Amino acid sequence: MFEAVYYTVDSIDGDYANLRRDGDVSGETKLVARALLPAEIEVGSRIKYEMMQYSMEA
């Protein structure tokens, strides 16, 4: 079984968002198409990735 992975939206650039994995100290970000993310995201939003889907974390 896969564990959920949590990200914070680091920046938004047009149709893409840069996500930073929570707890990652390397400074690396993951570029993700906004079409795959919840429509209401903004910089600083916390995102959960689980079972190949992104959702907002309350």
Backbone torsions as a table, in degrees:
resi	resn	phi	psi	omega
1	MET	NA	140.5	-179.6
2	PHE	-89.7	143.3	175.8
3	GLU	-89.3	152.3	175.8
4	ALA	-68.7	145.2	176.2
5	VAL	-116.2	136.5	-176.9
6	TYR	-110.6	139.1	-179.8
7	TYR	-131.3	158.8	170.8
8	THR	-118.8	136.6	178.7
9	VAL	-71.0	114.9	-177.4
10	ASP	-85.4	-41.0	178.0
11	SER	-161.1	159.8	177.7
12	ILE	-125.8	128.6	-178.7
13	ASP	-132.4	92.6	179.8
14	GLY	64.5	-118.8	-177.0
15	ASP	-87.5	7.5	-176.9
16	TYR	-129.8	154.2	175.1
17	ALA	-129.0	142.8	174.5
18	ASN	-96.9	121.6	-179.2
19	LEU	-108.6	136.6	176.2
20	ARG	-108.9	124.4	-179.1
21	ARG	-67.5	130.0	179.3
22	ASP	-59.1	131.8	178.5
23	GLY	86.8	-5.7	-179.5
24	ASP	-83.9	119.3	-177.6
25	VAL	-95.3	-1.3	-177.2
26	SER	-73.7	-19.2	-178.4
27	GLY	84.5	-0.7	179.1
28	GLU	-70.1	143.8	173.8
29	THR	-119.9	161.1	-179.9
30	LYS	-114.3	123.8	179.4
31	LEU	-86.2	123.0	-176.2
32	VAL	-131.1	135.8	176.6
33	ALA	-64.2	135.6	-178.3
34	ARG	-63.3	-24.6	178.6
35	ALA	-62.0	-22.8	179.9
36	LEU	-89.3	-10.4	-174.6
37	LEU	-105.2	159.0	175.6
38	PRO	-58.1	140.8	-175.6
39	ALA	-61.1	-28.7	-173.3
40	GLU	-86.6	9.0	-178.5
41	ILE	-64.6	152.1	171.9
42	GLU	-147.9	168.6	179.4
43	VAL	-57.5	130.7	-178.6
44	GLY	96.7	-11.3	178.6
45	SER	-64.3	145.7	176.7
46	ARG	-99.6	129.6	-174.6
47	ILE	-119.6	140.7	175.2
48	LYS	-110.5	132.4	175.6
49	TYR	-112.1	116.5	-177.5
50	GLU	-150.3	135.1	178.3
51	MET	53.3	44.4	176.6
52	MET	63.7	25.9	177.6
53	GLN	-136.2	144.5	175.5
54	TYR	-99.8	140.4	176.0
55	SER	-145.2	159.6	178.3
56	MET	-73.6	140.6	177.0
57	GLU	-101.9	125.6	-177.7
58	ALA	-73.6	NA	NA
